[in-house]
Amino acid sequence: MQDPFYHKEKRHKTSGMLAADAWLDSSLYEFWRSLGRGYAKVQDAFSFFRVSGIKRFFVEIFSDALTFGAIGAVMMLGLAIPAFEVISSGEFNRAEDYSVIFLDRFGNEIGRRGIRSDDSVALEDLPDYLVKAALATEDRRFYEHFGIDVVGTLRALASNASGDTTLQGGSSITQQLAKILFLSSERTLERKIVEAFLSVWLEWHYSKDEILKLYLDRAYMGGGNFGVVAAAEYYFGKDIEDINLSEAAMLAGLFKAPTNYAPHVDLAAARGRANVVLTNLVQAGFLTEGQVTAARRHPARAIERTAELNSPNYFLDWAFTEVKEIVAGLDTTANNFTVRTTIDPTLQGYAEDSINSVLREQGEQYRVGQGSMVATDTQGAIRAMVGGTDYGNSQFNRAIVSTRQPGSAFKPFVYATAFEQLGLTPQDVISDRPVCIGDWCPQNYGRNYRGSTTLLSAFASSINTVPVTLSIKTGREPIAELSHRMGIRNDYPITRSLALGVASVSVLDMASSYAVFANHGLKTPAYGVTRITTLAGDVIYDRPVDQPGERLLSEQTVADLNMMMRTVVTGGTGRRAAVEGVPAVGKTGTTSSYRDAWFCGFTGNYVAAVWFGNDDYRPTNNLTGGSLPAMAWQKFMAYAHSNAKIEPVFGVDFEPEQTIIADADIEQLEEQRPPSLTPAAARKLLELAESLDTALQANVPPADQARLDQERSPSSESL
């Protein structure tokens, strides 16, 4: 029988659950009813804003505009963050805030780099037509826009698209100033966006006149000049207040392309550009055609700057970078320096002539347009640097910035590693046969194989399979490591074809590396700066001298490699590099598809690396390292060793037939030798002296002539 209390408790629990369920249902019901009533009230309230017809169209447009405007504002904020970071950093472009006077190894001035700037002239003191010329050419709506000239940009796009040869720019003066002050010259969408935000910031914080004054003082005007004041003195030798309309037009034409329109580089182009500026002045309504007629008839003429045009400009650009790095590590507040360099103007002239003459004579035949060279002494002092055929047309330094594959010119690193690691010698025999690394099977130049051959013969004939075989035995990492220790600074991937020179190197680094062989195996980095002083004469940097470098190769390895590189010149692929009476050694290099051709080598006096190719990597017409590069190298070395004592090459048995100067202090004569007296000029002087002596003898009586012959000293005869 069940307990009655049990049934009562059970009924109590059941009724409680039913009550809770009823409460939940009623609460939900009331909630949804109240929600519906609230929604109905909202609908009733918004019914007052209900529109129809054409009004509804505009309301929808306005609503969507607000939505997309909010989205755009968020996006703009995100795009503006880089500009905010630039502004908050407080850093301006100060890369050129040094002024440097460069001297050659003899102490003569060879050029200047850095700023020539003068912001001491107020805007109201500048010639009115100069300011108008700048505005007419660069930004006619400068005083009307908010930093970005939308109308001018659209007009420029339409003008350029229509084929207008004047090529109007779309950047306002404020945008150009933003780039000058804060940004690099790279052309990317991100940089343009940041430039736009910075332009608005400049307009917000500076007046129009202040922005214009900053632009006229900071814009680069070519020739190392910043601002119109410095440019007027540099190009015309005048104060800015004294220039005439034609000179002002020429200055205003420099803003967009100072390298192309600098009058000391291309006067005709500069005058043509100035004529366009005069036309802009008329079109903008600033001057009438009658007011500019005299300027058109009497164009500006720049003062002579031939000395600077003949400067070793590629070297000076590189040396300026080196000076800035050296000074950055010194405790000095000075920014004006005099720098003594290692450059030899005579050898520099020889190097330029060697590259350009070879290209003039045979460049078209081989479809090659560029060449470069770096020459040092055997201790690493740079005596000549050629970064291209014409600095006026292209300032890109192919001897430093450009990195190209060296081809077989890389093989000395492979053989040196094998000699050091495996104890091989040039007379050791190796098999020239097909070799493969995975699915890569290199072939020799003639697509044939010799079978058993000596390392000496394989090197002289530039056989490809042998260094690949050696790289398998030594490993490719040790080869790459040695090349970097010897002077190759550029990082490159270590691939299966490394032994054949599939690595990116610069001409300067190849010269430094080959200098190790010329310097008995000691590390010999190339250098171009020996002393830096302030304008007050205080020495702040003096390069240490007579400090032996780190030994990288044993003397036996150096002697073996030098002897092998000698056979390349005497009977191998580099026969065109042979210099009569001089122990020349070196190695040729040719890359696939004939894109790059090299000759790197040295004598007991100088080291030089030569490269020929095209800037766009276009293949040449079967150009090899043994042709134009070897010929240019030979020309330079033949020039360089005239009037010089011929030094021996370590490990090479060579007896020169004669030395030009005997029993003399060669070093003292080298320091005193006038840079402008070339060997050709010296021969002309000797021929003139001989002809004059002959003419004089013809007018001397026989008795007097006999007496003169007896009195003539032996030293005079030998001289």
Secondary structure, 3 states (H helix, E strand, C coil): CCCHHHHHHHHHHHHHHHHHHHHHHHHHHHHHHHHHHHHHHHHHHHHHHCCCCHHHHHHHHHHHHHHHHHHHHHHHHHHHHHHHHHHHHCCCCCCCCCEEEEECCCCCEEEEEECEECCCCCHHHCCHHHHHHHHHHHCCCCCCCCCCCHHHHHHHHHHHHCCCCCCCCCCCHHHHHHHHHHCCCCCCHHHHHHHHHHHHHHHHHCCHHHHHHHHHHHCECCCCEECHHHHHHHHHCCCHHHCCHHHHHHHHCCCCCHHHHCCCCCHHHHHHHHHHHHHHHHHCCCCCHHHHHHHHHCCCCCCCCHHHHCCCHHHHHHHHHHHHHHHHCCCCCCCEEEEEECCCHHHHHHHHHHHHHHHHHHHHHHCCCEEEEEEEECCCEEEEEECCCCCCCCCCCCCCCCCECCHHHHHHHHHHHHHHHHCCCCCCEEEECCCCECCECCCCCCCCCCEEEEHHHHHHCCCCHHHHHHHHHHCHHHHHHHHHHHCCCCCCCCCCCHHHCCCCECHHHHHHHHHHHHCCCECCCCECEEEEEECCCCEEEECCCCCCCCECCCHHHHHHHHHHHHHHHHHCCCHHHCECCECCEEEEEECHHHCEEEEEEECCCEEEEEEEECCCCCCCCCCCCCCHHHHHHHHHHHHHCCCCCCCCCCCCCCCCCCCCCCCCCHHHHHHHCCCCCCHHHHHHHHHHHHHHHHHHHHCCCHHHHHHHHHHCCHHHHHC
